[in-house]
């Protein structure tokens, strides 16, 4: 009972879960159609960009660039060979150039440190300072002025040295120009012009390639952007399908759960019904066991005794079987005994005929008919015929059916003796019936317990 309540509670709680809505297939198809339309447009755009990329110049320009660099290297080698032939002069030119650079740098550094550009400027400043001393100043100021005059004179000496350096620099420049005139012939100029022309052509080619490269990079960027949009559309499509599939899985899982719950509920109702039927059956078994044993047999003995005692005169015994049965059944009903079903042992469609029309081999307790028919009156005096219900009652208590009125007394004594035996054995048989009933009930509920354990085992295997 506790398991039944727990199962019912579980089923009720599960049934209260919100029913998931079934995903709309039409809405999914519409959304997928829109996404596919966007994908087709993006694919067309991607094809157009790819065609533009393929039309851009490629390998031929690179070949021209390689040729130009080969020519440039060739000119450079020619210049190198020409310079090797005039290496001594060039070495002297390089030495003069280095010396000129050093002297120029030293002069610029010295001039940058001095606040005065010429010796005349320094002389004017020295004159001004000397006049201040002559006009009279303090001793401390005089020392400062004298120190400044000394510094100015040093600057003047430095500027004078710059003049000498400039003179030397001019001499070196003249020597450099003379040497350069000696090696600056037409062949070197021609190579230099060719070198410059090739460099210019390479520069133009590189500029053109840079423009094409920028255009190609722009197209690649556009292509990557289109691919990114395509990936987004495909991801959106996958997300919609995954969401739809998940929704369908949840919906059908809930449907399976509902079917399982209904199955469990039906099973629970069946279990409760079977339990109720077993209880009813157990109650009926106990009620039947409470009835004293052999009650039916004892009642049948009493009925047969009363019937034989009240059988009546010979005329009553000689009436036909139909009247005899009609007279016997009201008496049996009046005595409260069980009415024997006379139709269950009679074939369907059989009709009970009159005694006069029956065959002579109808059951009788006396002798079989002889070769010559005797008068009917004599046969009535010798033989007794009973209705089928009475005959079945004799068979029920296992007592021979009397065939003559003279056998009634002995038959009555036999019935009384049989009744006494029934009464004597009644307590023992009743107790035995009660014991059998309890055993049957125990077996009935034991079967229920075994079935319950089997169902639990099957449920555990299913869950596993």
C-alpha positions, 0 to 999 in steps of 0.5 A: 500500500505504501508503494502504491501511494509513493508511486501515485505521488511520483506520477502526479509530480511528474505530470505537473511538469510544464509540457514543452511546446513542439517546435514549428517546422514551418517557421524553421523552413522559412528561417532556413530559406532566408538564410540560404538566400543570404548564403547564395547572395554572399557566394555570388559576391565572393565569386565576383571578388575572386574573378577580380583577384584573378584578373590582377597582373601577376607573374609577368611583372615579377619576371620584368623585375628580375630582368631589371635587377639582373641588368642593374647588377651587370652595370654595377659589375662593369662599374666595379671593373672600371673602378678597379682599373683606376683603383689607385686614383680612387684610393687617393680620392677616398683618402682626400674625401675622408680628410676633407670630411674630418676637417669640415666636421672639426671646423663646424664643431669649433665654430659651433662652440664659439659665440663669435664668428670672426676675429673682428668681433672678438677684437671689438669685445676686447676693446670694450672690456679694456675701456671698462677697466680704464674707467675704474672698477672694483678689484673683483670685477677687474679680475673677471674682466681680465679672465674674460679678455683672456678667454676671448683671445683664446677664441681669436686664436682658434678662429685664426686656426680655422683660417689655416684649416680652411686654406688646407681644406681648399687645397685638398678640394682642388686636388680632389677635383683635379683627380676626379676630372682625370677619371670622369670619362664618358664610359663611367658617365654612360654606366652611371646614366644606365644605372640611374635609368635602371634604378628609376625603372625598378622604382616605377615597377615597384610602385606599380606592384605596390598599387597592385598589391594594395588592390589585391590586399583590398580584394582579399580583405573584402573576400575575407569579410564575405567569408566571415559573413558566410560563416556567420550564416552557416553558424546561424543555420546550425544554431537553428537546426540544433535548437529545433532538434533539441526542442523536438528531443525535449518534446518527444522525450516528454511525450514518452514520459507521458506515455510511461506515466500513463502506462504506470498509472494503468499498471497501478490501477491494474495492481490495485484492481488485482489486489482488490480481486484477491481480497474479494477472492480471499473473503469468498474463500473464507466465507465458503470455508466457514460453511459447515462441510457436507451441508449440501449432502446432509440437506440432500439426504433430508430431502430424499428421505422426505421425498421417499416418505411422502412418495404417496400411493401406487397411483402417484407412482404410476403417473407419467414421468412428466407429472412425477417430476412436476409433483416432485419439484414443488416439494423439493422447492418447499423443503428449501433444497437445491434444485438440480439442473435437469437441462444441463445433462439433456442434449440441446433440442431434446423433448421429453415425450409422454410415458406411453410413447417412451421406449421400454428401455427407459431406466427402471429399477426392475427387470428388463422387458421380456419378450411379451408385453405385460399389461401396463397396470402390472408394470406400475405395481412392480417398478418405480420411476423417478424424475432426473433431478431425484436420480441425480440427488441419489447419485450425489450422496452415492446411494443406490436408487430404489427400484421398488416401493419395497426398497424405500425403507432400506434406502431411507435407512441408508440415507440416514446412516449416510447423513450421520456419517456426514454429521460425524465428519463435518467438524473435521472436514470443516477445519480441513476446508478452513486450512485449505482456504488459508493455504490457498489465500496464502498462495494467492498473496504469495503469488502477488508478492512474487509478481511485484518483485519480478516487476521491480526487477524488470524496472531496475533492469530497464533503468540500468 
